[in-house]
């Protein structure tokens, strides 16, 4: 679909491609990122490493249901129990751990607010405003003044990766994460594999989306079995999240996790696809 600008009531309006999420200004394409949430990856991975297997699945469902305009979660512990078919104690422990780790605070039995310094969707001024509300509630201000009634319905986990779209992000210290895909990954891993995955994320983000480590070096860093590390790498490769550029050198697909601004992220995605394509044509030369 080719989009150009459109004139309505003597005013020019930008058009958005419904398939890709790209913005067209005056007939020209402008890279934007839609549906990416901002994530403090160090805080996020710390929380992941604090949770057990079933607690990680609870966490995945919670982050998948963060309300974008408010950073609220409109779910009770009973909602989680019913959806995941977990017992009361498992869900209660997960909620308590997430509150203790300052991932979220309780506003009401059916409303929680996620810390905007850990996860947020929106522009920097919106995040600052949300953080102000979060801090006020933490300091003891009456949370009931922030109660909302327009509770969205529960979003269920998907059984596959979703197609990527794009959106603008302004917080340079945050990484961009597509949470539908993050939840898909967390659902696939138990605790030890999540530890491997969280370590890989930190390594990728610290090295501009490259990973220059062998699997044995990852095993030494995370202290887990060869089988766990191999399964994580195989899963990420099969789902087009990472690609082995050469022996011990992996490239991350910026369509799922990135700390680049929209234009640079698109360039990195193009590079990723080019490397994959060249490897199919000349598999031996890429590994030299």
N, C-alpha and C positions, 0 to 999 in steps of 0.2 A: 504494500500500500504506500503510495507516494503522497506526502502531505505538503501543502503550502499554506501560507497564511490566508486568512479569510477576513473580509471586511463586513462588519455588521453595524448598522446605525452610524456609518462614517468612522468607525473605529476599527483598528487592526487587532486581530486576536491570534495568538499563537495556537497551533494545533499540535496534538500529541498523537503519535502513532500508537494505536491500540494494541499492536502486537509486541512492540519493543519498548515502549515507554519513552522513546526519544522525542525531544522537543524540537519543533520546527519554527524558527524565527525568520520571518520574511522569506519563507521558502527554503531556508538553509537549516541543516540539522545541527543541534547543539547538544553535546553529551550531558546527560543528567542521570542521577541514580534514584530509582524509585524502589521502595520496599526494603531498603537496607536500614537496619537499626544501628545506632552508635553503641559500641561496647568497650568498656575498659577491660582489655583482654587479661591483664594481670589479676584484676579482681574476679573476673569471670572464671578463670581457670582455677583460682584459689578456692572458689565456692565449689566447683566441680569436684575437686580433690577431697573435699570435706564430706562428700555424700556417698552412700552405699548404692548398690545396684537399683533397688526399687525407688530409693529417694531420688536418683538421677532421672528416672522416668517421671516422677512427680514434678521435678524441676523442669523437665522438658515441656510438660503440659502447661505449666504455669507461664513460662516465657512465651509459649505459643499463643497465649491468651492475654498478653499485655495490651491494654487499651491505649492506642497510640496518642490520643489527644490529652490523656491525663496521666499516663504511666500507672494506671490502676489495674488490678486483677480482680475481676468480679466473680470469684469462685470461692465456695466454702470448702472445708475439708471433706464434707459429705459428698460434694460434687465430684471431688477427685477420687474418693473411695469408690463411688458408683461407676465412674467412667473407666478407671483402671482396674477395678475389682481387687483393690488392696484392703487390708484390714485397717482398723482405726489407728492402731499404734504406729504402723509404718508411715502413714500420712502425717500423723501428729508430730512424729520425730523429724520428718522432712521439713515441715513448717517451722518447727522450733529452731532447727539448724539454720534455716535461711534467714530467720529473724535475728538470731544470734550473730550471724555473719554480716549483718547490716545490708542484706540484699533487699529486704522489704520490711515494712512496718504494718501493724494491724490497725485498721481504721474502724472496722465493724466485723462481725463474724463472717460476712460475705464480701468484704472489701479490704483489699490490701494495696499499699502503694509501693512500687518498686523504686529503689534508690536511683535517681537520675544520674548519679556519679558512676553507676555500674552499667546501666542500660537505659537508652532513651531513643525515641524516634522523633525527629524534628530538628528545627534550627536551634542555633546556640542560645538565642534569647528565650526561646520556649523552654529549653533545658534549664536555664538559670532560674526562670520563674518556678518551674516544677521543683527544683532543688530547694528553693526558698520555702515552699509549702511543706516539703518533706522534713526540713530542719525544724520548722515551727511545730510540727506534730511531734517530732522526737523530743523537743524541749518541753512538751507538756501542754501545748495549746489544744483546745478542745477539737478533736478530729471530726466531730459530727458536723461542723460547719463546712467540711469538705466532702460530705456524703453526696453521692450522685445516684439518680434513680434510673437513668437510661442504660440499664445493664445489657450488654450484648450477649448473644447466645454463645454457648460453649463451642469453641473451634476444635474439631477433632484432629488427631494426628493424621498426617498423610502417609501413604505407604510407598511413596516415590518422591524423587527430587522434583521440584517445580521449576519451570522455565524462568530465567532471570530477566528482571526489568531493572530500571535504573532510577536513582534519586539523589538530590543535592545534599551534601553534609558539610558542616562548617567547623566542627570541633576537630582540630588536627591531632589532638592527643588520643582520640578514640579510633578504634578500628571499626570498619563497617561489616556487618554480618547480616546475612539473609536468614532470619530465624526459622522459617519453615524448613529450610535445609539443615540448619543446626539441629533442630528437633529430630529430623529424620536420622541424622548421624547418631545422636545420643540414644535414640531408641534402639539402634543396632548394636550398641556396645554395652558390656557389663563394666563394673568398676575399674578393673585393671586396664582394660582397653581404653576407657575414658581418660585415665591418667596418661597413657601414651599419647592419645589424641590431643589433650590439653598441652602437653609438653611440645608436641609438634607445632601447634598453633603459635605458641610463644616464640619458638625458634624461627618460624616463617615470618612472623611480624617483626622480629628483631633484625631480620636479614633481607628486608625488602621483598618478601614473598618468595625468596629462594631458601632452600634447605641444603646445606653442604655438610651432611652427616651420614655415616653408614648406619645400617640398622643395628649393628653391634654397639655403636656409640650411643644410640638412642636407648638401647637396653641398659647400658651402664648408667645413664642419666636417670632413668625412670625406675630401675631395679625391678624388672619384670622378665618373664620368660621370652625365649625366642619366638615361641608360637604366638604369643599375644601381639608382639610387635609386627610379625609377618602378616597376621590377619588384619591388623589395622591398616598397614600399607596396602595390602591387596584390596581391601574394601574401598579405601580412598581412591585407588587407581581405577578400580572397576566402575566407580560412580563419577569419574572424570573430575575429581577434586584436586588431585595432584598428578604429576606426570614425571617420570624419570628421564631427565634430559641426558644424563650420563651417569656412570657408576658413582653412586654417593652424592649425586647432585639432582635435587628434585625441584620442580617448579609448581607453584600453587596457582590454581585457576581463580583469578580475581573476580569471577562471577559469583563466588560464594563468600569469600572473606577478602578484605582489602583495607589498606590504610591510605590509599591514593585518592586524590581528587578525581572527579568523573572523567575528565579528558585523559589523564594518565592511566586510570584504571582500564579504560577502553583500549588504550594502546597496549597495556600488558596482556589483556585478554587476546588481542590480535596476535601478539608475540607467542603466547601460549598455544594458540591454534596453529600458528605457522610451524612451531617446533614439532608439534604432534604430526602435522601433515608431512613434514620433511622426514620424520622418523619412519613413517609408513612407506615412503618412497625409498629411503636409504637407511634402513635400520642399523646397519653396521657403522656407517660413518658418524652417526650422532653420538655413538658411545666412545668415540676416539678421544 
